[in-house]
Amino acid sequence: MPQSATDTSLPVSWGESLRDPVLWAILLMVSFLLFYNLGGRPLWQDEAETANLGRNVLRFGLEPKVFDGLNVVSQEETREFGPDMVWRWSPWFQIYMSAVSQAVFGYGAAEARALFAVGGVLCVGLTYLLIRRRFGDKGWARMSAFLLAVSVPFLLFARMGRYYAYGGVLVLVTLFCFRGRWRDSSLSLAVLVLSLGLLFHANYLLFISYAPCLLLGALLLYRDELPLSRVALVGILTAILVVPGFFMYRLTNQGGMFNILVIPQNVIDYLADFFMYIVPLPVFAALTWRWLPVAFRGAPRDPGERFCLFLALNVVGAIAIMALIPQRFHRYMAHLYPWCAIILGWATVRLWRYFKPAGALLCILMAATNWLNVLPMEKLHIVNRPWQNDSHQLTWSNIPLRLFLTELVCGYPDVNAALIDFFNKNARPGEVILAEYGDMVLQYYTPFRIIGGLQGAIDPSLKPDWISVRHEVRVNRDRILFDSKAATMFRLDLDNDYDRIDLASADEAFGNREDPQYHYFIPLAEPVQHLVIYRKKGIRP
């Protein structure tokens, strides 16, 4: 294979970078994929939590209140706040972004998601500009941006009204500055520090899994470009932005969640997710084989390849750190999609320049199918599928964009939409609804008092007017049944005190969840479990 992977090693100006018509074509395409029918499905539980808090910021001021006078926002059995009723569980960046989005565009699913979808477009644009500006390779920049723009898991995350897309944006900005003039430019250094600080306030787990790896990777591959005084200055200024957050978000109170016993399984699950949705196992194996000798012969001489190795080390380090956190979610890897698109773009262009048919085939397989992701996992018997999966999900061999576009164009009978519609039509002001799940959604879309869900203990003397029973049984961090389910199973007399109403809608576990493991693009065929509502006797039909 030729040693050089790039068209030129010279950086390219902003003007020349932005004059590329292919860049604008890619941005136009991803804008369509992100904004078309953005409100077609309602917010799901976690999105609604963020949107409720954002709405409360607009009502009550900068400190996000969990109580709006009627309902309490909680999914951790009230661990998220203290007597002041201010949200302290997770960072506030996404709450403020949601507040701005709702203030500008209004209330609703598309409105709450709009500003976050802009972040998805920025991710694709910054991916292109990072490569084009810093390495001068038009083909690599185009391929990386294109692969990211057609990545359906990335699109799912970027269409959500949460921090995911902006985590990627902030990481790309730090990388842009790191490969730029941060060593001699005060502006570049300030942007680098601000991006690191905002990353912490977007999600501190992203910061904790990224910042140490960024420094370690730089020491391994860019040691000569790290003046100690500037590194120390970045560290001090970043700490000024970050340290107050440890107290603001009460991170010390969450230390008890550490559980060393789950680390091995977390590593296995993160790697399974990584290979099934982000980087195909065969490509990972080929790159590992290529880069293993680096330990003996030194870093690659080609600047582009060295940067890709740097990103790969950051990916491995991030997964290793995230595995230490007991609760494993694919969303903690959402910021890795742009990094990996850059690596995959480099590998594809490199292969194309060596043997065009092979490069074209690799591009088609990664952009149009998930065969390289899923089929090797099946052959090795390490497929990571949940039990409630379907052959029309990304857990199976499919054409992901076809599934994605089918949902966008044809719509989807969302479980939360069915519940919202039912209660808005049938419940009356002042009535209380106990929801075993989806309580955050009902709080956002209906004017009623919503209890239950994952909020914690329910007053034993309270007899709710309506009950939404779900077939999925959920337990808390201590593996104890949530009180909403315990109440409907053991304390409330559903048979004698309530009338049962069976709805035609399927009782799916989550609704429009962004995790590619659980996202349904096409409705499940019968037989399925259906939604069940209980109405207290004496309430008019």
C-alpha positions as CSV (number, residue, x, y, z in Angstrom):
1,M,0.0,0.0,0.0
2,P,1.3,3.5,-0.7
3,Q,2.7,5.2,2.3
4,S,0.8,8.5,1.8
5,A,-2.9,8.5,2.5
6,T,-3.6,12.1,1.8
7,D,-3.8,14.3,-1.3
8,T,-1.7,17.0,0.4
9,S,-0.3,17.6,3.8
10,L,-0.9,21.3,3.6
11,P,-3.8,22.8,5.5
12,V,-6.6,24.4,3.4
13,S,-8.1,27.8,4.1
14,W,-11.6,28.3,5.3
15,G,-12.7,29.8,2.0
16,E,-11.4,26.9,0.0
17,S,-12.9,24.4,2.4
18,L,-16.4,26.0,2.3
19,R,-16.4,26.2,-1.5
20,D,-16.6,22.5,-1.9
21,P,-20.0,21.7,-3.4
22,V,-19.9,18.1,-2.2
23,L,-19.8,19.4,1.4
24,W,-23.0,21.4,0.8
25,A,-24.6,18.5,-0.8
26,I,-23.8,16.3,2.2
27,L,-25.1,19.0,4.6
28,L,-28.3,19.3,2.6
29,M,-28.8,15.6,2.7
30,V,-28.2,15.2,6.4
31,S,-30.4,18.2,7.1
32,F,-33.3,16.5,5.3
33,L,-32.6,13.2,7.3
34,L,-32.5,15.1,10.6
35,F,-35.4,17.6,10.2
36,Y,-37.9,15.8,8.0
37,N,-40.9,14.7,10.2
38,L,-38.9,15.6,13.3
39,G,-42.0,15.7,15.4
40,G,-43.6,12.6,13.8
41,R,-43.2,10.7,17.1
42,P,-43.6,12.2,20.5
43,L,-40.7,12.7,23.0
44,W,-39.9,9.5,24.8
45,Q,-39.3,9.2,28.5
46,D,-35.7,10.6,28.8
47,E,-36.3,13.3,26.2
48,A,-39.5,14.4,28.1
49,E,-37.5,14.6,31.3
50,T,-35.1,17.1,29.7
51,A,-38.0,19.0,28.0
52,N,-39.9,19.3,31.3
53,L,-36.9,20.7,33.0
54,G,-36.2,23.1,30.1
55,R,-39.8,24.2,30.3
56,N,-39.4,24.8,34.0
57,V,-36.4,27.0,33.3
58,L,-38.5,29.2,31.1
59,R,-41.2,29.4,33.9
60,F,-39.1,29.7,37.0
61,G,-35.6,31.0,36.1
62,L,-32.1,29.7,35.5
63,E,-32.0,27.0,38.2
64,P,-33.9,24.0,36.7
65,K,-36.8,23.2,39.2
66,V,-38.2,19.7,39.3
67,F,-41.6,20.8,40.6
68,D,-43.9,22.9,38.4
69,G,-46.7,23.2,40.9
70,L,-48.4,20.0,39.8
71,N,-45.8,17.3,38.9
72,V,-42.3,16.3,39.9
73,V,-39.6,15.4,37.4
74,S,-37.8,12.3,38.7
75,Q,-36.6,9.0,37.3
76,E,-34.3,8.1,40.2
77,E,-36.8,7.9,43.1
78,T,-36.2,11.6,44.1
79,R,-32.4,11.2,44.3
80,E,-32.0,14.0,41.7
81,F,-32.8,16.9,44.0
82,G,-32.8,18.2,47.6
83,P,-35.1,20.4,49.6
84,D,-34.6,23.3,47.2
85,M,-36.3,21.2,44.5
86,V,-33.4,22.1,42.1
87,W,-32.3,19.4,39.6
88,R,-28.8,18.2,40.7
89,W,-28.5,14.8,39.1
90,S,-27.1,15.5,35.6
91,P,-25.6,18.6,34.0
92,W,-27.6,21.5,32.9
93,F,-26.3,22.2,29.4
94,Q,-28.9,20.1,27.7
95,I,-31.6,21.6,29.9
96,Y,-30.7,25.1,28.8
97,M,-30.5,24.0,25.2
98,S,-34.0,22.5,25.5
99,A,-35.2,25.7,27.1
100,V,-33.8,27.8,24.2
101,S,-35.3,25.5,21.6
102,Q,-38.7,25.6,23.2
103,A,-38.5,29.4,23.7
104,V,-37.6,29.9,20.0
105,F,-39.8,27.3,18.4
106,G,-42.6,26.6,20.9
107,Y,-43.7,23.5,22.7
108,G,-43.9,20.1,21.1
109,A,-41.6,17.2,19.9
110,A,-40.2,18.9,16.8
111,E,-39.8,22.2,18.7
112,A,-38.0,20.6,21.6
113,R,-35.7,18.7,19.3
114,A,-35.0,21.4,16.7
115,L,-31.9,22.9,18.3
116,F,-30.4,19.5,19.0
117,A,-30.9,18.5,15.4
118,V,-28.9,21.6,14.4
119,G,-26.1,20.0,16.4
120,G,-26.3,16.9,14.2
121,V,-25.7,19.0,11.1
122,L,-22.8,20.8,12.8
123,C,-21.3,17.4,13.6
124,V,-21.2,16.5,10.0
125,G,-19.9,19.8,8.9
126,L,-17.2,19.9,11.6
127,T,-16.1,16.4,10.7
128,Y,-15.5,17.6,7.1
129,L,-13.8,20.8,8.2
130,L,-11.5,19.1,10.7
131,I,-10.0,16.9,8.0
132,R,-10.1,19.4,5.2
133,R,-8.6,22.3,7.2
134,R,-6.0,20.4,9.2
135,F,-4.9,17.7,6.7
136,G,-5.9,19.1,3.3
137,D,-7.4,15.9,2.1
138,K,-10.6,16.6,0.2
139,G,-11.4,12.9,-0.5
140,W,-11.0,11.9,3.1
141,A,-13.0,14.8,4.4
142,R,-15.9,14.1,2.0
143,M,-15.9,10.4,2.8
144,S,-15.8,10.9,6.6
145,A,-18.7,13.4,6.5
146,F,-20.7,11.2,4.1
147,L,-20.3,8.1,6.3
148,L,-21.4,10.0,9.4
149,A,-24.3,11.5,7.5
150,V,-25.7,8.1,6.5
151,S,-25.1,6.4,9.8
152,V,-28.6,5.6,11.0
153,P,-27.5,5.1,14.7
154,F,-25.9,8.6,14.6
155,L,-29.1,10.0,13.0
156,L,-31.2,8.5,15.7
157,F,-29.1,10.2,18.4
158,A,-29.0,13.5,16.6
159,R,-32.8,13.6,16.2
160,M,-33.2,13.4,20.0
161,G,-33.8,16.4,22.2
162,R,-30.8,15.6,24.5
163,Y,-27.0,16.3,24.6
164,Y,-25.9,13.6,22.2
165,A,-25.2,15.7,19.1
166,Y,-23.6,18.5,21.0
167,G,-21.3,16.0,22.8
168,G,-19.9,15.2,19.3
169,V,-19.7,18.9,18.3
170,L,-17.7,19.8,21.4
171,V,-15.3,16.9,21.0
172,L,-14.8,17.9,17.4
173,V,-14.1,21.5,18.4
174,T,-11.5,20.3,20.9
175,L,-9.8,18.2,18.3
176,F,-9.9,21.1,15.8
177,C,-8.1,23.3,18.3
178,F,-5.7,20.5,19.3
179,R,-4.5,20.1,15.8
180,G,-4.5,23.8,15.3
181,R,-2.7,26.7,17.0
182,W,-3.6,26.3,20.6
183,R,0.1,26.4,21.5
184,D,0.6,30.0,20.3
185,S,-2.9,31.4,19.9
186,S,-4.9,32.7,22.9
187,L,-8.1,32.4,20.9
188,S,-7.6,28.8,20.0
189,L,-6.6,27.9,23.5
190,A,-9.7,29.7,24.9
191,V,-12.0,27.8,22.5
192,L,-10.3,24.5,23.5
193,V,-10.8,25.2,27.2
194,L,-14.4,26.4,26.7
195,S,-15.2,23.3,24.7
196,L,-13.8,21.0,27.4
197,G,-15.7,22.8,30.1
198,L,-19.0,22.7,28.1
199,L,-18.4,19.0,27.5
200,F,-18.4,18.4,31.2
201,H,-21.6,20.4,31.6
202,A,-23.2,18.5,28.7
203,N,-22.5,15.2,30.3
204,Y,-19.7,14.7,32.8
205,L,-19.3,11.0,31.8
206,L,-18.3,12.2,28.4
207,F,-15.7,14.5,29.9
208,I,-14.4,11.9,32.3
209,S,-14.0,9.4,29.5
210,Y,-12.5,11.8,27.0
211,A,-10.1,14.3,28.8
212,P,-7.7,11.7,30.2
213,C,-7.6,9.8,26.9
214,L,-7.0,13.1,25.0
215,L,-4.0,13.8,27.2
216,L,-2.6,10.3,27.2
217,G,-3.0,9.9,23.4
218,A,-1.3,13.3,22.9
219,L,1.6,12.2,25.1
220,L,2.0,9.0,23.1
221,L,1.8,10.4,19.6
222,Y,2.3,14.2,19.8
223,R,4.7,14.6,22.7
224,D,6.9,17.1,20.8
225,E,3.8,19.4,20.3
226,L,3.0,19.7,24.0
227,P,4.7,22.6,25.7
228,L,4.3,22.0,29.4
229,S,3.3,25.6,30.2
230,R,0.4,25.5,27.8
231,V,-0.8,22.1,28.9
232,A,-0.7,23.3,32.5
233,L,-2.7,26.4,31.5
234,V,-5.3,24.3,29.7
235,G,-5.6,22.1,32.8
236,I,-6.0,25.0,35.2
237,L,-8.5,26.9,33.2
238,T,-10.5,23.7,32.5
239,A,-10.5,22.9,36.2
240,I,-12.0,26.3,36.9
241,L,-14.9,25.5,34.6
242,V,-15.3,21.9,35.7
243,V,-14.7,21.7,39.5
244,P,-17.8,23.8,40.5
245,G,-19.8,21.2,38.6
246,F,-18.7,18.4,40.9
247,F,-20.6,20.2,43.7
248,M,-23.4,21.7,41.6
249,Y,-24.4,18.2,40.3
250,R,-23.5,16.4,43.6
251,L,-21.1,14.0,42.0
252,T,-19.8,12.9,45.3
253,N,-23.3,11.7,46.3
254,Q,-23.3,9.4,43.2
255,G,-20.0,7.6,44.1
256,G,-21.9,4.8,45.9
257,M,-23.2,3.6,42.5
258,F,-19.7,2.1,41.6
259,N,-19.8,-1.6,41.3
260,I,-16.7,-3.5,40.3
261,L,-18.6,-6.7,39.6
262,V,-20.3,-5.3,36.5
263,I,-17.1,-4.1,34.8
264,P,-16.3,-7.3,32.8
265,Q,-19.9,-7.5,31.5
266,N,-19.8,-3.7,30.7
267,V,-16.7,-4.2,28.6
268,I,-18.3,-7.0,26.7
269,D,-21.5,-5.1,26.1
270,Y,-19.8,-1.9,25.0
271,L,-17.6,-3.8,22.6
272,A,-20.6,-5.6,21.2
273,D,-22.4,-2.3,20.7
274,F,-19.3,-0.8,19.1
275,F,-18.9,-3.5,16.5
276,M,-22.6,-3.8,15.7
277,Y,-23.3,-0.1,15.2
278,I,-20.1,2.0,15.0
279,V,-17.0,0.2,13.5
280,P,-17.4,-3.2,11.9
281,L,-15.4,-6.0,13.5
282,P,-13.5,-6.9,10.2
283,V,-12.4,-3.2,9.8
284,F,-11.4,-3.0,13.4
285,A,-9.3,-6.2,13.0
286,A,-7.6,-4.9,9.9
287,L,-6.7,-1.6,11.5
288,T,-5.5,-3.3,14.7
289,W,-3.3,-5.6,12.6
290,R,-1.9,-2.5,10.8
291,W,-1.2,-0.5,13.9
292,L,0.0,-3.1,16.4
293,P,3.6,-2.7,15.2
294,V,3.5,0.9,16.2
295,A,4.7,-0.2,19.6
296,F,7.9,-1.2,18.1
297,R,8.5,1.0,15.0
298,G,7.1,4.3,16.3
299,A,4.1,6.4,15.3
300,P,3.1,6.5,11.6
301,R,4.8,9.2,9.6
302,D,1.8,10.1,7.6
303,P,-0.1,12.9,9.6
304,G,-3.5,11.6,8.6
305,E,-2.7,8.0,9.7
306,R,-1.2,9.3,12.9
307,F,-4.3,11.2,13.7
308,C,-6.5,8.2,13.0
309,L,-4.4,6.1,15.4
310,F,-4.7,8.9,18.0
311,L,-8.5,8.8,17.6
312,A,-8.5,5.0,17.9
313,L,-6.6,5.1,21.1
314,N,-9.1,7.7,22.4
315,V,-11.9,5.3,21.5
316,V,-10.4,2.4,23.3
317,G,-9.6,4.5,26.3
318,A,-13.1,6.0,26.4
319,I,-14.7,2.5,26.4
320,A,-12.4,1.3,29.1
321,I,-13.3,4.3,31.4
322,M,-17.1,4.0,30.6
323,A,-17.0,0.4,31.6
324,L,-16.3,1.5,35.1
325,I,-19.7,3.1,35.4
326,P,-22.3,0.5,36.5
327,Q,-25.1,1.8,34.3
328,R,-24.2,1.0,30.7
329,F,-26.0,2.9,28.0
330,H,-25.1,3.1,24.3
331,R,-25.7,6.8,24.5
332,Y,-22.5,7.2,26.4
333,M,-20.8,6.3,23.1
334,A,-22.7,8.8,20.9
335,H,-19.8,11.2,20.7
336,L,-17.6,8.4,19.3
337,Y,-19.6,8.4,16.0
338,P,-17.7,11.4,14.4
339,W,-14.3,10.0,15.5
340,C,-15.0,6.7,14.0
341,A,-16.4,8.2,10.8
342,I,-13.1,9.9,10.4
343,I,-11.2,6.6,10.9
344,L,-13.5,4.7,8.6
345,G,-13.3,7.5,6.0
346,W,-9.5,7.4,6.1
347,A,-9.5,3.6,5.7
348,T,-12.0,3.7,2.8
349,V,-10.1,6.4,0.9
350,R,-6.8,4.7,1.6
351,L,-8.2,1.4,0.1
352,W,-9.7,3.3,-2.8
353,R,-6.4,4.8,-3.7
354,Y,-4.7,1.5,-3.5
355,F,-7.4,-0.6,-5.3
356,K,-10.5,1.3,-6.4
357,P,-12.9,-1.7,-6.6
358,A,-12.1,-2.7,-3.1
359,G,-12.5,0.8,-1.8
360,A,-15.8,1.2,-3.6
361,L,-17.1,-2.1,-2.2
362,L,-16.1,-1.1,1.4
363,C,-17.9,2.2,1.0
364,I,-21.1,0.6,-0.3
365,L,-21.1,-2.0,2.5
366,M,-20.6,0.5,5.3
367,A,-22.9,3.3,3.9
368,A,-25.7,1.2,2.5
369,T,-25.8,-1.9,4.7
370,N,-25.0,-3.1,8.2
371,W,-23.8,-6.5,7.0
372,L,-20.2,-6.0,8.0
373,N,-21.4,-5.1,11.5
374,V,-23.9,-7.9,12.1
375,L,-22.9,-10.9,10.1
376,P,-19.4,-11.4,11.6
377,M,-21.0,-11.1,15.1
378,E,-23.5,-13.8,14.2
379,K,-20.8,-16.1,12.8
380,L,-18.8,-15.7,16.0
381,H,-22.0,-16.1,18.2
382,I,-21.5,-12.8,20.0
383,V,-24.6,-11.0,18.8
384,N,-25.9,-8.7,21.4
385,R,-29.6,-8.7,20.8
386,P,-32.3,-7.9,23.4
387,W,-35.1,-10.4,23.7
388,Q,-37.7,-7.9,22.5
389,N,-36.1,-7.5,19.1
390,D,-37.5,-7.8,15.6
391,S,-35.9,-8.6,12.2
392,H,-36.7,-5.0,11.1
393,Q,-34.3,-3.6,13.6
394,L,-30.6,-2.7,13.4
395,T,-29.8,-5.9,15.4
396,W,-30.4,-7.8,12.2
397,S,-28.8,-7.7,8.7
398,N,-30.6,-4.8,7.0
399,I,-30.4,-1.8,4.8
400,P,-30.5,0.8,7.7
401,L,-31.4,3.9,5.6
402,R,-34.4,2.0,4.1
403,L,-35.7,1.3,7.6
404,F,-35.0,4.9,8.7
405,L,-36.7,6.5,5.7
406,T,-39.7,4.1,6.0
407,E,-40.3,5.4,9.5
408,L,-39.9,9.0,8.4
409,V,-42.2,8.8,5.4
410,C,-44.8,6.3,6.6
411,G,-44.9,7.3,10.3
412,Y,-45.1,5.0,13.3
413,P,-47.9,4.2,15.8
414,D,-46.0,5.3,18.8
415,V,-47.0,3.9,22.2
416,N,-46.6,7.2,23.9
417,A,-48.7,8.9,21.3
418,A,-51.5,6.5,22.0
419,L,-51.4,7.2,25.8
420,I,-51.2,11.0,25.2
421,D,-54.2,10.9,22.9
422,F,-56.2,8.6,25.2
423,F,-55.8,10.7,28.4
424,N,-56.2,14.1,26.7
425,K,-59.6,12.8,25.3
426,N,-60.9,10.9,28.4
427,A,-59.3,12.4,31.6
428,R,-60.7,15.5,33.2
429,P,-58.9,18.4,35.0
430,G,-58.0,17.6,38.6
431,E,-57.8,13.8,38.0
432,V,-54.7,11.9,38.9
433,I,-53.0,9.4,36.6
434,L,-50.7,6.7,37.8
435,A,-48.4,5.6,35.0
436,E,-46.1,2.7,35.5
437,Y,-43.9,4.1,32.7
438,G,-44.0,7.1,30.4
439,D,-44.8,9.4,33.3
440,M,-42.4,12.1,32.0
441,V,-44.1,12.0,28.6
442,L,-47.6,12.4,30.1
443,Q,-46.3,15.3,32.3
444,Y,-45.1,17.1,29.1
445,Y,-48.1,16.5,26.9
446,T,-51.1,16.5,29.3
447,P,-52.4,18.9,32.0
448,F,-53.0,16.3,34.6
449,R,-51.2,15.3,37.8
450,I,-49.0,12.3,36.8
451,I,-47.5,10.0,39.5
452,G,-45.7,6.7,39.4
453,G,-43.2,5.8,36.8
454,L,-39.7,5.9,38.3
455,Q,-40.5,8.7,40.7
456,G,-40.4,6.7,43.9
457,A,-42.8,5.9,46.7
458,I,-46.5,6.4,46.2
459,D,-48.8,7.5,49.0
460,P,-50.6,4.3,50.0
461,S,-53.8,6.2,50.8
462,L,-53.9,7.7,47.3
463,K,-56.4,6.0,44.9
464,P,-55.6,7.4,41.4
465,D,-58.4,8.1,39.0
466,W,-56.6,6.4,36.1
467,I,-53.8,3.8,35.9
468,S,-51.6,3.0,32.9
469,V,-50.4,-0.6,33.4
470,R,-47.4,-1.7,31.4
471,H,-46.2,-5.2,30.7
472,E,-42.5,-4.4,31.1
473,V,-41.4,-5.0,34.7
474,R,-38.9,-2.4,35.8
475,V,-36.6,-2.5,38.8
476,N,-34.4,0.2,40.3
477,R,-30.6,0.4,40.8
478,D,-30.9,-2.0,43.8
479,R,-32.9,-4.5,41.7
480,I,-36.1,-3.7,43.7
481,L,-39.4,-3.3,42.0
482,F,-40.4,0.3,41.4
483,D,-43.2,1.4,43.7
484,S,-45.5,2.2,40.7
485,K,-45.5,-1.5,39.7
486,A,-45.6,-2.7,43.3
487,A,-48.7,-0.5,43.9
488,T,-50.6,-1.9,40.9
489,M,-49.6,-5.5,41.6
490,F,-50.0,-5.7,45.4
491,R,-51.8,-2.6,46.9
492,L,-54.5,-1.4,44.5
493,D,-57.5,-3.6,44.0
494,L,-57.8,-3.3,40.2
495,D,-60.4,-6.0,39.8
496,N,-63.0,-4.5,42.2
497,D,-62.2,-0.7,42.2
498,Y,-61.4,-0.1,38.6
499,D,-62.8,-0.9,35.1
500,R,-60.3,-2.3,32.6
501,I,-59.9,-0.7,29.2
502,D,-57.9,-2.5,26.5
503,L,-56.4,-0.2,23.8
504,A,-55.6,-1.3,20.3
505,S,-52.1,0.1,20.5
506,A,-49.1,-2.2,21.1
507,D,-47.5,-1.9,24.6
508,E,-43.9,-1.3,23.4
509,A,-41.3,-0.8,26.2
510,F,-40.1,2.7,25.4
511,G,-41.4,4.4,22.3
512,N,-39.1,6.5,20.2
513,R,-35.9,5.5,22.1
514,E,-32.7,6.4,20.3
515,D,-30.7,3.4,21.3
516,P,-30.2,1.3,18.1
517,Q,-30.7,-1.9,20.1
518,Y,-34.3,-0.9,21.0
519,H,-35.5,1.3,18.2
520,Y,-38.4,0.1,16.1
521,F,-38.7,1.5,12.6
522,I,-41.6,-0.7,11.4
523,P,-44.5,-1.7,13.8
524,L,-44.4,-5.2,15.2
525,A,-46.9,-7.7,13.7
526,E,-49.5,-9.4,15.8
527,P,-49.5,-11.0,18.3
528,V,-48.3,-8.3,20.6
529,Q,-49.1,-7.1,24.1
530,H,-51.6,-4.2,24.1
531,L,-51.9,-1.2,26.3
532,V,-54.1,-1.6,29.3
533,I,-55.8,1.3,31.2
534,Y,-57.7,1.1,34.4
535,R,-60.4,3.7,35.2
536,K,-61.7,4.2,38.7
537,K,-65.3,3.1,39.1
538,G,-67.6,6.0,39.3
539,I,-65.8,8.1,36.7
540,R,-68.0,8.7,33.7
541,P,-66.8,6.9,30.5
